[in-house]
Amino acid sequence: MEADDLQPLEQAIGALIEQLAPVKRRAIARKIGQGLRRRTVERIAGQVNPDGSPFEPRKLREAAPRDRAPLRGKAGRIKRREKARAMFVKLWRASWLKVEATVEQVGIGFVGTAARIAAVHQLGLHDRVSKEPGAPEVTYPVRQLLGLTEEDRAWILEEVFNLVDAAPRVA
């Protein structure tokens, strides 16, 4: 997300926030960050980009042909289970998706190895499927994990106005 995308939002709430004490500004920033994190997790779980389009589905590997008959009617069980599994389930845990709030700004982002995985999908980069030597390389489709929806922008404005309204002013 570009900084220019947030200019109208910053201008709308900047003057209100300047009237607050730094401790209260940081508390508001943290509350906004936590709410945005929750909304981002819900959107990623629903596998939707910030613009409302669905994530491009993952490509499933072809099952290797078997030389023998399936045992007890369980053929395809693993593939069916994998097909039903959502993408990025572990990435949206609080240990990987962090909120950082200061007096001046709020940041939401991935940390550790999750940051690399998220960047590959966010930007549609070329990467190995696994760490194994000789693993195939794939160009992943763009799946925007981080970003603000129009509903997020409206929610931020409403939440800031509510929080600033309830906060005592600095003299």
C-alpha positions as CSV (number, residue, x, y, z in Angstrom):
1,M,0.0,0.0,0.0
2,E,1.3,3.4,-1.0
3,A,1.5,6.2,1.5
4,D,-0.5,8.4,-0.9
5,D,-3.4,6.1,-0.5
6,L,-3.6,7.1,3.2
7,Q,-3.4,10.9,2.7
8,P,-7.1,11.7,2.9
9,L,-7.4,9.5,6.0
10,E,-4.5,11.2,7.7
11,Q,-5.8,14.7,6.9
12,A,-9.3,13.9,8.2
13,I,-8.1,12.7,11.6
14,G,-4.8,14.4,12.1
15,A,-6.1,17.6,13.7
16,L,-8.2,15.7,16.1
17,I,-5.4,13.4,17.3
18,E,-3.0,16.3,17.7
19,Q,-5.2,17.6,20.6
20,L,-4.5,14.4,22.6
21,A,-1.8,13.6,25.0
22,P,0.9,11.3,23.6
23,V,0.0,8.4,25.9
24,K,-3.6,8.6,24.7
25,R,-2.5,8.8,21.1
26,R,-0.5,5.6,21.5
27,A,-3.4,3.9,23.1
28,I,-5.7,4.9,20.3
29,A,-3.1,3.7,17.7
30,R,-2.8,0.3,19.5
31,K,-6.6,-0.1,19.6
32,I,-6.9,0.8,15.8
33,G,-4.0,-1.6,15.1
34,Q,-5.6,-4.5,16.9
35,G,-8.9,-3.9,15.2
36,L,-7.2,-3.7,11.8
37,R,-5.3,-6.9,12.6
38,R,-8.6,-8.7,13.5
39,R,-10.2,-7.4,10.2
40,T,-7.2,-8.5,8.2
41,V,-7.2,-11.9,9.7
42,E,-10.9,-12.3,8.9
43,R,-10.3,-11.2,5.3
44,I,-7.3,-13.6,4.9
45,A,-9.4,-16.4,6.3
46,G,-12.1,-15.6,3.8
47,Q,-9.4,-15.6,1.1
48,V,-10.3,-12.2,-0.3
49,N,-8.0,-9.5,-1.6
50,P,-8.5,-5.9,-0.2
51,D,-10.2,-5.0,-3.5
52,G,-12.9,-7.7,-2.8
53,S,-11.7,-10.2,-5.4
54,P,-11.1,-13.8,-4.2
55,F,-7.5,-15.2,-3.9
56,E,-6.4,-17.2,-6.9
57,P,-6.8,-20.8,-5.7
58,R,-3.8,-22.9,-5.1
59,K,-2.8,-25.5,-7.6
60,L,-3.0,-29.0,-6.2
61,R,-0.3,-31.5,-7.1
62,E,-1.3,-34.5,-9.2
63,A,-1.4,-37.7,-7.2
64,A,1.3,-40.2,-8.2
65,P,-0.2,-43.3,-9.9
66,R,-0.5,-46.3,-7.6
67,D,0.5,-49.8,-8.5
68,R,-2.0,-51.4,-6.1
69,A,-5.7,-51.1,-5.4
70,P,-6.7,-48.5,-2.8
71,L,-6.9,-49.8,0.8
72,R,-10.4,-49.9,2.4
73,G,-11.9,-47.3,0.1
74,K,-9.6,-44.4,1.2
75,A,-8.4,-43.4,-2.2
76,G,-8.1,-39.6,-2.6
77,R,-8.7,-38.9,1.1
78,I,-5.6,-36.8,1.5
79,K,-6.2,-34.9,-1.6
80,R,-9.8,-34.1,-0.6
81,R,-8.6,-32.9,2.8
82,E,-5.9,-30.7,1.2
83,K,-8.4,-29.2,-1.2
84,A,-10.7,-28.2,1.7
85,R,-7.9,-26.6,3.7
86,A,-7.6,-22.8,3.7
87,M,-4.4,-21.1,2.7
88,F,-2.3,-19.1,5.1
89,V,-3.9,-20.6,8.2
90,K,-0.7,-20.3,10.3
91,L,0.3,-16.9,9.0
92,W,-2.6,-15.1,10.7
93,R,-1.6,-16.2,14.2
94,A,-0.7,-13.4,16.6
95,S,2.8,-14.8,16.8
96,W,3.4,-14.1,13.1
97,L,1.1,-11.1,12.3
98,K,2.1,-8.3,14.6
99,V,0.8,-4.8,15.4
100,E,3.2,-2.0,16.2
101,A,1.8,1.2,17.6
102,T,3.6,4.4,18.4
103,V,2.5,8.0,19.0
104,E,3.0,8.7,15.4
105,Q,1.9,5.6,13.5
106,V,0.4,2.1,13.4
107,G,2.0,-0.8,11.6
108,I,0.7,-4.3,10.9
109,G,3.0,-6.8,9.4
110,F,4.4,-10.3,9.3
111,V,7.6,-11.3,11.2
112,G,10.2,-14.0,10.8
113,T,9.8,-16.6,8.1
114,A,6.2,-15.6,7.7
115,A,7.3,-12.3,6.4
116,R,9.2,-14.0,3.5
117,I,6.2,-16.2,2.7
118,A,3.8,-13.3,2.9
119,A,6.0,-11.2,0.6
120,V,6.2,-13.9,-2.0
121,H,2.4,-14.0,-2.2
122,Q,1.8,-10.3,-1.7
123,L,4.1,-9.4,-4.6
124,G,3.7,-12.6,-6.7
125,L,7.3,-13.6,-6.6
126,H,9.2,-16.6,-7.8
127,D,10.1,-19.1,-5.0
128,R,10.8,-22.8,-4.2
129,V,7.8,-24.9,-3.1
130,S,9.8,-26.4,-0.2
131,K,13.3,-26.2,1.4
132,E,14.2,-29.6,0.0
133,P,17.1,-29.7,-2.5
134,G,15.8,-29.9,-6.0
135,A,12.3,-28.7,-5.1
136,P,10.5,-27.1,-8.0
137,E,10.4,-23.3,-8.4
138,V,7.0,-21.6,-8.9
139,T,5.9,-18.1,-9.7
140,Y,3.1,-17.5,-7.2
141,P,0.0,-15.5,-8.1
142,V,-0.5,-12.2,-6.3
143,R,-2.6,-12.6,-3.2
144,Q,-2.7,-9.4,-1.3
145,L,-2.5,-10.4,2.4
146,L,-2.1,-6.9,3.7
147,G,-4.0,-3.8,2.6
148,L,-7.0,-1.6,3.5
149,T,-10.4,-2.2,2.1
150,E,-12.9,0.7,1.8
151,E,-14.7,-0.8,4.8
152,D,-11.5,-0.7,6.8
153,R,-11.0,3.0,5.9
154,A,-14.6,3.8,7.1
155,W,-14.1,1.8,10.2
156,I,-10.8,3.6,11.0
157,L,-12.5,7.0,10.7
158,E,-15.5,6.0,12.8
159,E,-13.3,4.3,15.5
160,V,-10.9,7.3,15.7
161,F,-13.8,9.7,16.0
162,N,-15.3,7.6,18.8
163,L,-12.1,7.2,20.6
164,V,-11.1,10.9,20.3
165,D,-14.6,11.9,21.4
166,A,-14.2,9.9,24.6
167,A,-10.6,11.1,25.3
168,P,-9.8,14.1,27.5
169,R,-8.1,16.9,25.7
170,V,-4.7,18.4,26.5
171,A,-5.0,22.0,27.6
